[in-house]
Amino acid sequence: MAHIATTADLRHSGFSPRQIRHACTPTGPWQQLLPGVVLTRPTPPTRLDRLRAVQSFTGPASVITGADALLRQGATLPLPRHVHVLAGGNSRRTHPWILLERTTRPPDPVVRDGLRLAPPARAAVDLARREPNPRAVVALLDAVVDARLCTPGELREELLVCSRRGTALVRQALRHLYPT
């Protein structure tokens, strides 16, 4: 059962704004995770709860990318501080623990646990483009290929169509790991 609801959905289900606010007080049974997004149980949110909240907050066209997308698809990586989300160019909703990246090239999402995730090659390149440490980029690409989430060829294809911003280290690491 999903425990994430928007305040609009709760109002549609018959809760008044006052009831929702009261339920989200420190002594209430619910928690407001993001503006307009509620966890309808008193326990601390899991990472999956946070990811579902982010997608409710950023809208139905948003796609989770980066480490969270790779972790949900089977990679072994450190848990990121931010949730990296791809959204259309007109999206403006953001929050301190959301890294919102506007894109004109949204991926066809992979759906897992009710989440819309970027395909592995896209998620890996999105994550690697933001990594300043060359060794970390090599480790990331190696982890994704070792987990059989994508091939070096798929990573190269993604690099051909993605923004060139931040890809120099990614291209260098890919050439180092998997020379053609």
Secondary structure, DSSP 8 states (H G I E B T S, - for coil): ---EEEHHHHHHTT--HHHHHHHTSTTSS-EEEETTEEESSSS---HHHHHHHHHHHH-TT-EE-HHHHHHHTT------SSEEEEE-TT-----TTEEEEE-SS----EEETTEEE--HHHHHHHHHTT---HHHHHHHHHHHHHTTSS-HHHHHHHHHHS--TT-HHHHHHHHHHS--
